[in-house]
Amino acid sequence: MMTYSAFHILWQGLTGNKGWTPVWREPEPKPAYDIVIVGGGGHGLATAYYLATEFGLTNVAVLEKGWLGSGNVGRNTTIIRSNYLLPGNQPFYELSMTLWEGLEQSFNYNAMVSQRGILNLYHSDAQRDAFARRGNAMRMTGAGGELLDQAALRRMAPYLDFDNARFPIKGALYQPRGGTVRHDAVAWGYARGADRRGVDLLQNCEVTGFDIAGGICTGVQTTRGPIKAKKIAVCAAGSSGRVMSLAGLRLPIESHVLQAFVSEGLKPVIPGVITFGAGHFYISQSDKGGLVFGGDIDGYNSYAQRGGLPVVEDVCEGGMAILPMLGRARLLRMWGGVMDMSMDGSPFIDKTDVDGLYFNGGWCYGGFKATPASGYCTAHLLARDEPHPVAAAYRLDRFRRGAPIDEKGAGAQANLH
Ligand SMILES: Cc1cc2nc3c(=O)[nH]c(=O)nc-3n(C[C@H](O)[C@H](O)[C@H](O)COP(=O)(O)OP(=O)(O)OC[C@H]3O[C@@H](n4cnc5c(N)ncnc54)[C@H](O)[C@@H]3O)c2cc1C
């Protein structure tokens, strides 16, 4: 497989672009693998990539029911950040940020990692104090963070509606290392990196059942035939509940729709990412100029990849409260993805009670930024059969043990996280 470089682009340009080869193979399924990963989204592909690169395990297949990247990895609003508070989360997301920073060099693919900074706005003294605490937790893990007062924020983002009567903006918690990454390039880069090391990427291969006998899982049934495996990891994001029910397991997860919106292309106006602190709204600007924004999940459970109008109204109201200029932009497109909302808003990377069956999920609407660390830690769990230290809190039994990781302090209700 070819290595991408500036020289290669120049050479192809001069020779009619006839030498590009497919980015990955289209192999036929083998009857058995050491490890099978269910789900060819960001987390499944990253797991396969790190199994091969970090743990030398290449007799691996990724089974994807549609095409690679057809799920949430290609549907999200591309924000990355590591501005977490709790010890169970912050080191994990900081590992992810560190991996993002070296990602393009490591898999030799341009994922457009763009660390333009993230501003979390605060609107009251109490919220400022909570953000100061969060910022201190971030600084302790090396994530960096700065508490901006209103004057400093005005210099950085003068177009915000600071004097909004209902939600005046008093300042922001700023993480300069936050930003955006081109989401589908992440799927393609990990896929290419895994494929070139021998991993089989099997598209149009839906898992329809698990072979479980005596509490041990030894393979899967798929639309392309049965496949045996010593270990099986489910990384099916919004479909987690449906897929794990095929193995007879119930999860502390609900599926909800999350919508995304993109405006027409505009001249550069928003340099980084901005989030509203008094409602659910976040916005950035893509390299093509579109304002990319979103807000809350639709409140009802659903597996549909489209949402309802009340949330459209809510998101637009949130945007108008901090950025009145948004009302002048025309909406170009919108879509939905299915979120695997856990009851405390934090994810799972764990073995299940069935021997040989592993689970990665519960990423809620923040799993894109977690992709590198999630893949790395899931690969670690599969290879070593013990959790990676930064993912040690992501156990499936944490609710039974009374050890939820309630980052938002919203309690055990998925649609409040
Ligand atoms: C609108 C929107 C905005 C978001 N914004 C952000 C953001 O800004 N920042 C952030 O960090 N996160 C964001 N997220 C969340 C993030 O996208 C997800 O948490 C993350 O992508 C989930 O992991 P994944 O990439 O592996 O999922 P997916 O890409 O959904 O991968 C799961 C795969 O499993 C496959 N699958 C399902 N069932 C089967 C089966 N039976 N057999 C085989 N394959 C199967 C699916 O087809 C799918 O391809 C957003 C999500 C949405 C929808």
PDBQT file of the ligand as one rigid body, heavy atoms in Angstrom, charges set to zero:
ROOT
HETATM    1  C1  LIG A 501     -25.059  14.821  15.331  1.00  0.00    +0.000 C 
HETATM    2  C2  LIG A 501     -23.943  14.312  16.188  1.00  0.00    +0.000 A 
HETATM    3  C3  LIG A 501     -23.005  15.198  16.684  1.00  0.00    +0.000 A 
HETATM    4  C4  LIG A 501     -21.964  14.728  17.499  1.00  0.00    +0.000 A 
HETATM    5  N1  LIG A 501     -20.979  15.603  17.863  1.00  0.00    +0.000 NA
HETATM    6  C5  LIG A 501     -19.906  15.157  18.562  1.00  0.00    +0.000 A 
HETATM    7  C6  LIG A 501     -18.826  16.038  18.824  1.00  0.00    +0.000 A 
HETATM    8  O1  LIG A 501     -18.821  17.185  18.390  1.00  0.00    +0.000 OA
HETATM    9  N2  LIG A 501     -17.784  15.563  19.554  1.00  0.00    +0.000 N 
HETATM   10  C7  LIG A 501     -17.767  14.296  20.047  1.00  0.00    +0.000 A 
HETATM   11  O2  LIG A 501     -16.820  13.948  20.734  1.00  0.00    +0.000 OA
HETATM   12  N3  LIG A 501     -18.760  13.412  19.757  1.00  0.00    +0.000 NA
HETATM   13  C8  LIG A 501     -19.827  13.814  19.014  1.00  0.00    +0.000 A 
HETATM   14  N4  LIG A 501     -20.832  12.941  18.683  1.00  0.00    +0.000 N 
HETATM   15  C9  LIG A 501     -20.791  11.549  19.211  1.00  0.00    +0.000 C 
HETATM   16  C10 LIG A 501     -19.909  10.629  18.411  1.00  0.00    +0.000 C 
HETATM   17  O3  LIG A 501     -20.114  10.790  17.041  1.00  0.00    +0.000 OA
HETATM   18  C11 LIG A 501     -20.182   9.167  18.837  1.00  0.00    +0.000 C 
HETATM   19  O4  LIG A 501     -20.155   9.043  20.250  1.00  0.00    +0.000 OA
HETATM   20  C12 LIG A 501     -19.142   8.209  18.276  1.00  0.00    +0.000 C 
HETATM   21  O5  LIG A 501     -18.940   8.431  16.903  1.00  0.00    +0.000 OA
HETATM   22  C13 LIG A 501     -19.607   6.769  18.512  1.00  0.00    +0.000 C 
HETATM   23  O6  LIG A 501     -18.611   5.828  18.201  1.00  0.00    +0.000 OA
HETATM   24  P1  LIG A 501     -18.359   5.192  16.738  1.00  0.00    +0.000 P 
HETATM   25  O7  LIG A 501     -17.642   6.192  15.914  1.00  0.00    +0.000 OA
HETATM   26  O8  LIG A 501     -17.679   3.898  16.905  1.00  0.00    +0.000 OA
HETATM   27  O9  LIG A 501     -19.857   4.994  16.234  1.00  0.00    +0.000 OA
HETATM   28  P2  LIG A 501     -20.439   4.595  14.788  1.00  0.00    +0.000 P 
HETATM   29  O10 LIG A 501     -19.734   5.339  13.705  1.00  0.00    +0.000 OA
HETATM   30  O11 LIG A 501     -21.928   4.767  14.877  1.00  0.00    +0.000 OA
HETATM   31  O12 LIG A 501     -20.032   3.075  14.688  1.00  0.00    +0.000 OA
HETATM   32  C14 LIG A 501     -20.840   1.969  15.058  1.00  0.00    +0.000 C 
HETATM   33  C15 LIG A 501     -20.951   1.074  13.847  1.00  0.00    +0.000 C 
HETATM   34  O13 LIG A 501     -21.558  -0.161  14.218  1.00  0.00    +0.000 OA
HETATM   35  C16 LIG A 501     -22.259  -0.609  13.082  1.00  0.00    +0.000 C 
HETATM   36  N5  LIG A 501     -23.198  -1.656  13.493  1.00  0.00    +0.000 N 
HETATM   37  C17 LIG A 501     -24.320  -1.537  14.212  1.00  0.00    +0.000 A 
HETATM   38  N6  LIG A 501     -24.931  -2.717  14.354  1.00  0.00    +0.000 NA
HETATM   39  C18 LIG A 501     -24.161  -3.625  13.697  1.00  0.00    +0.000 A 
HETATM   40  C19 LIG A 501     -24.262  -5.034  13.473  1.00  0.00    +0.000 A 
HETATM   41  N7  LIG A 501     -25.292  -5.742  13.943  1.00  0.00    +0.000 N 
HETATM   42  N8  LIG A 501     -23.296  -5.651  12.753  1.00  0.00    +0.000 NA
HETATM   43  C20 LIG A 501     -22.234  -4.958  12.245  1.00  0.00    +0.000 A 
HETATM   44  N9  LIG A 501     -22.108  -3.618  12.423  1.00  0.00    +0.000 NA
HETATM   45  C21 LIG A 501     -23.053  -2.958  13.147  1.00  0.00    +0.000 A 
HETATM   46  C22 LIG A 501     -22.931   0.644  12.565  1.00  0.00    +0.000 C 
HETATM   47  O14 LIG A 501     -23.342   0.510  11.214  1.00  0.00    +0.000 OA
HETATM   48  C23 LIG A 501     -21.837   1.687  12.757  1.00  0.00    +0.000 C 
HETATM   49  O15 LIG A 501     -21.077   1.887  11.591  1.00  0.00    +0.000 OA
HETATM   50  C24 LIG A 501     -21.889  13.355  17.856  1.00  0.00    +0.000 A 
HETATM   51  C25 LIG A 501     -22.828  12.462  17.339  1.00  0.00    +0.000 A 
HETATM   52  C26 LIG A 501     -23.841  12.926  16.495  1.00  0.00    +0.000 A 
HETATM   53  C27 LIG A 501     -24.830  11.964  15.894  1.00  0.00    +0.000 C 
ENDROOT
TORSDOF 0
